[in-house]
């Protein structure tokens, strides 16, 4: 069952933080390049809660993972560039601890002055983090007096800094970004302005199967594009050529379409597609009817007729939620469907919610990010929440009774 009532979770704003050591779990998992931060959007998203804690007189201990260092120390995944960029944003030093646990780190955490902060080194340098290990969680808990989680994007994972630590460090409150994510997504699920239109794309049905099953009974219109559409088109008897299809999910797709029809929900699928031999072989690109995909070609973007159908479906919408591009938009040859749809979503006049790394990249490419009502920082957690799953990191927070 989804945690759809975020007001029941304790918020950082309800805590007296003066002089307290706050273990602030943030999402500072940013791309690095040439020894620096390549994209600081996640850092910017974390600032509001960090600044709130600092201004309240807390001694802030920042914690995050970065990349996938496979449970061992790897200098390529050090948070040192993050500490440098955060210091620039905050206008004060953000020293990096040499480790995330241990005597030295504990000493530095306990020596912090009110209004100062310390960034722990990468949590995933320890395999115990992803194993949700109790002893590792206790070591993290010894650093602080209270716990705040502002990393919604990782809340679908039961890791030590997300779940186990809250058994030893209470209260466990939601940060400001976490609270906003829960409010917005809870509104989409339980009390949207209607019509509610869901737009789903991306590569695989498997990634969004639970979401589709959950929202079929909740949305007023469902638009499906991207490679995942071809599994549904195969279920309807179309020959997708070499387009990506998940054979094991064709029957499931057929049943989902039948469920939608039974409740009168119109599922809009592509009626034309931009095809080529592969995303890399673009010497012969053409737009074809969905019934006329050449055997040696694959669909790599929605065509103009499909785009027009999707744009029409968006016009009456009062709420739009979108996850997943309409094609291989990283290649400009196959970007038009995604970019133009992004413009249509942004210009719909609806309350618009966009989530997932590729989709967020698409709205930035289209130049409409500022016109989207809410851009979620999450991908997997975004999908899991909207699919009705309980997020371990949210469930672990203290109830606000």
Secondary structure, 3 states (H helix, E strand, C coil): CCCCCHHHECEHHHCCCCCCEEEEECCCCCCEECCEECCCHHHHHHHHHHHHHHHCCCEEEEECCCCCCCCCCCHHHCCHHHHHHHHHHHCCCCEECCCCCCHHHHHHHHCCCCCCEEECCCHHHCHHHHCCCHHHHHHHHCCCCEEEECCHHHCCCCCCCCCHHHHCCCCEEECHHHHHHHHHHHHHHHCCCCCEEEEECCCCCHHHHHHHHHHCCCCCEEEECCCCHHHHHHHCCCCCCCCCCCHHHHHHHHHHHHHHHHCCCEEEECCEEEEECCCCCCCCCEEEEHHHCCCCCEEEEECHHHHHHHHHHHHCCCEEEEECCCCCCCCHHHCHHHHHHHHHHHCCCCEEEECCHHHHHHHHHCCCHHHCCEECCCCHHHHHHHCCCCCHHHHCCCECC
